């Protein structure tokens, strides 16, 4: 009898220790999850405070910092005259292909005395200056040339740093997920991982955009087809008469298109005159 009682006591003690250990493990996992729910910008502040960072830098030997390559986004606009728009268009397309670029947009606008052509191209950044020189030296009359450069190095480095920090945090969540033993723990961790993954993809999209803009420079080429030399005063006068006639026809069409309003106005005038006649007759 005494032996049986001792066995029961030992079993109960073992179960109690197991429950306590499981509860401690659960509390530890949930505590780590709650700790990691701090917004990502504060994660580094939580892990290493500025004072600790300064002390660590003093204790560790100074390392040689590798200079960061500048990240520059170049854009440009060039305007010039040409005698043959088709020939110029073909030359631009050929030059773009030779420099491994591509055409983004092409458009034209008739301005009566001249036709404006607009072509937007993207050229590899390391060949942008050379391509610009080739185009500029082959024009009849260069009107203007505007080049701008935007330094995005700071933003580029910041985006890369944010991605690295968030991926490290994601790895910690994955470690906690492997340790989790309850559904509540798994759901809490997976929820935080989902939010974190969305942030990472958004920031990676911004990084890809910056890489593309840095890798390829954008140049807008605007050229005007020069009118024929024989087009003098009489030619311009003829164009003016033709434009005036076209405007008159458009005006007549616009007037005719308002016929319902003319009918309403005519009906109103008719009723008004009829009313006045009756009033005069009664008088």
C-alpha positions in Angstrom: 0.0 0.0 0.0 2.8 2.4 0.9 4.6 1.6 -2.3 1.4 2.4 -4.4 1.0 5.8 -2.6 4.7 6.7 -3.3 4.3 5.9 -7.0 1.2 8.1 -7.2 3.0 11.0 -5.5 5.9 10.6 -7.9 3.7 10.6 -11.0 1.8 13.7 -9.7 5.0 15.6 -9.1 6.3 14.7 -12.6 3.1 16.0 -14.2 3.3 19.2 -12.2 6.8 19.8 -13.3 6.0 19.1 -16.9 3.0 21.6 -16.9 5.2 24.2 -15.2 7.9 23.8 -17.8 5.4 23.9 -20.7 3.9 27.1 -19.3 7.3 28.7 -18.9 8.2 27.8 -22.5 4.9 29.3 -23.7 5.4 32.5 -21.7 9.0 32.8 -23.0 7.9 32.4 -26.7 5.0 34.9 -26.3 7.3 37.3 -24.5 9.7 37.2 -27.4 6.9 37.7 -29.9 5.6 40.7 -27.9 9.1 42.1 -27.8 9.5 41.8 -31.5 6.2 43.6 -32.2 8.0 46.9 -31.6 7.9 48.9 -34.9 10.8 48.0 -37.2 12.4 51.5 -37.0 12.9 51.0 -33.3 14.3 47.5 -33.5 17.9 48.7 -33.8 17.3 51.1 -30.8 16.0 48.1 -28.8 18.9 45.9 -29.6 21.8 48.4 -29.3 21.4 51.8 -27.7 23.5 54.7 -28.9 25.5 54.6 -25.7 26.3 50.9 -26.2 27.1 51.5 -29.9 29.6 54.2 -28.9 31.2 52.0 -26.2 31.5 49.2 -28.7 33.1 51.4 -31.3 35.7 52.5 -28.7 36.5 49.0 -27.6 36.8 47.6 -31.2 39.7 48.5 -33.5 38.8 51.0 -36.2 38.0 49.4 -39.5 38.7 50.9 -42.9 35.4 52.0 -44.4 34.9 51.2 -48.1 33.7 54.3 -49.9 30.2 54.0 -51.2 29.7 54.3 -55.0 27.7 57.4 -55.8 24.2 56.7 -57.1 23.2 59.3 -59.7 20.0 59.7 -61.7 20.6 61.6 -64.9 17.8 63.3 -67.0 18.2 65.5 -70.0 16.2 67.4 -72.7 17.6 68.5 -76.0 15.8 70.7 -78.7 17.0 71.2 -82.3 15.8 71.9 -85.8 15.9 69.4 -88.7 15.2 69.5 -92.4 14.0 65.9 -92.6 12.1 64.6 -89.7 12.0 61.0 -91.0 15.7 60.9 -91.5 16.3 62.3 -88.0 13.8 59.8 -86.5 15.6 56.9 -88.2 19.0 58.2 -87.0 17.8 58.4 -83.4 16.4 54.9 -83.5 19.6 53.5 -84.9 21.8 55.4 -82.3 19.6 54.1 -79.5 20.0 50.5 -80.7 23.8 50.9 -81.0 24.1 52.2 -77.4 21.9 49.3 -76.0 19.0 51.7 -75.0 15.3 51.7 -75.8 12.6 54.2 -76.8 10.0 54.9 -74.2 7.7 57.4 -76.0 7.2 58.9 -79.4 4.8 61.7 -80.4 4.3 64.5 -82.8 2.4 67.8 -82.8 1.5 69.9 -85.9 2.0 73.6 -85.1 1.1 75.0 -88.5 4.4 76.5 -89.4 6.4 73.6 -88.0 5.9 70.1 -86.7 7.2 69.2 -83.3 8.5 65.6 -82.8 9.2 64.3 -79.3 11.1 61.1 -78.5 11.9 59.9 -75.0 14.7 57.3 -74.7 16.6 55.5 -71.9 20.3 54.9 -72.3 22.7 53.0 -70.0 24.2 55.5 -67.6 27.8 54.8 -68.5 27.0 55.7 -72.2 24.7 58.6 -71.6 27.3 61.4 -72.2 28.6 59.7 -75.3 25.1 59.2 -76.7 24.2 62.9 -76.0 27.3 64.1 -77.8 26.5 61.9 -80.9 23.0 63.3 -81.1 24.1 66.9 -80.5 26.7 67.0 -83.2 24.3 65.7 -85.9 21.7 68.4 -85.6 21.1 71.4 -88.0 20.4 74.0 -85.3 20.7 73.2 -81.6 18.1 75.3 -79.7 18.7 74.1 -76.1 20.2 71.4 -74.1 19.4 70.8 -70.4 21.0 68.1 -68.2 20.2 67.4 -64.6 21.7 65.0 -62.1 20.1 63.8 -58.8 22.2 62.2 -56.1 20.2 59.4 -54.5 23.1 57.7 -52.7 21.7 58.5 -49.2 18.3 57.1 -50.0 19.8 54.1 -51.8 21.9 53.2 -48.7 19.0 53.8 -46.4 16.7 51.5 -48.3 19.3 48.7 -48.4 19.8 49.1 -44.6 16.1 48.9 -43.9 15.8 45.7 -46.0 18.7 44.1 -44.2 17.2 45.0 -40.7 13.8 43.7 -41.6 15.2 40.4 -43.0 17.2 39.9 -39.8 14.0 40.4 -37.9 12.2 38.0 -40.2 14.8 35.4 -39.5 14.2 35.8 -35.7 10.5 35.3 -36.3 11.2 32.1 -38.2 13.3 30.8 -35.2 10.5 31.6 -32.8 8.0 29.8 -35.1 10.1 26.7 -34.9 10.1 26.8 -31.1 6.3 27.5 -30.9 4.2 24.6 -29.6 0.8 26.1 -29.4 -1.6 27.3 -32.1 -1.9 30.7 -30.4 1.9 31.2 -30.6 2.0 30.1 -34.3 -0.8 32.5 -35.3 0.7 35.4 -33.5 4.1 34.9 -35.1 2.7 34.2 -38.6 0.6 37.4 -38.3 3.7 39.5 -37.6 5.7 37.7 -40.3 3.0 38.5 -42.8 3.1 42.2 -42.0 6.9 42.2 -42.0 7.0 40.4 -45.4 4.7 43.1 -46.9 7.0 45.8 -45.7 10.0 44.0 -47.1 8.4 43.6 -50.6 7.4 47.3 -50.6 10.9 48.5 -49.8 12.5 46.0 -52.3 10.2 47.5 -54.9 11.6 51.0 -54.1 15.1 49.6 -54.3 14.5 48.1 -57.8 13.1 51.4 -58.9 16.2 53.3 -57.8 18.5 50.7 -59.4 16.6 51.0 -62.7 16.7 54.8 -62.7 20.5 54.8 -61.8 21.3 52.2 -64.4 19.5 54.0 -67.2 19.5 57.7 -67.9 16.5 59.4 -69.5 16.8 61.8 -72.5 13.9 63.6 -74.1 14.7 64.6 -77.7 12.5 67.3 -79.2 13.1 68.3 -82.8 11.3 70.6 -85.2 11.0 70.1 -88.9 12.1 73.2 -90.7 9.5 74.6 -93.2 10.5 74.7 -96.9 12.6 77.7 -97.9 10.0 78.7 -100.6 7.4 79.4 -98.0 7.4 83.2 -98.0 4.8 85.8 -97.3 2.3 84.5 -99.9 2.6 81.0 -98.6 2.0 82.1 -95.0 -1.0 84.2 -96.3 -2.4 81.2 -98.0 -2.1 79.2 -94.8 -3.8 82.0 -92.9 -6.7 82.1 -95.3 -7.1 78.3 -95.1 -7.0 78.4 -91.3 -9.7 81.2 -91.3 -11.9 79.2 -93.7 -11.6 76.1 -91.5 -12.4 78.1 -88.4 -15.5 79.5 -90.1 -16.7 76.1 -91.0 -16.2 74.9 -87.5 -18.1 77.9 -86.1 -21.1 77.1 -88.5 -21.1 73.5 -87.4 -21.1 74.6 -83.7 -24.0 77.0 -84.4 -26.1 74.3 -86.2 -25.4 71.8 -83.3 -27.3 74.2 -81.0 -30.6 74.0 -83.0 -32.7 72.8 -80.0 -31.8 76.0 -78.1 -32.7 78.1 -81.2 -36.1 76.4 -81.3 -36.8 77.1 -77.7 -35.8 80.8 -78.1 -38.0 81.1 -81.2 -41.0 79.6 -79.4 -40.5 81.9 -76.4 -40.4 84.9 -78.7 -43.5 83.8 -80.6 -45.5 83.3 -77.3 -44.3 86.6 -76.0 -45.4 88.5 -79.2 -48.8 86.7 -79.2 -49.4 87.7 -75.5 -48.6 91.3 -76.2 -51.0 91.4 -79.2 -53.9 90.0 -77.2 -53.2 92.5 -74.4 -53.3 95.4 -77.0 -56.5 94.0 -78.6 -58.3 93.9 -75.2 -57.2 97.5 -74.5 
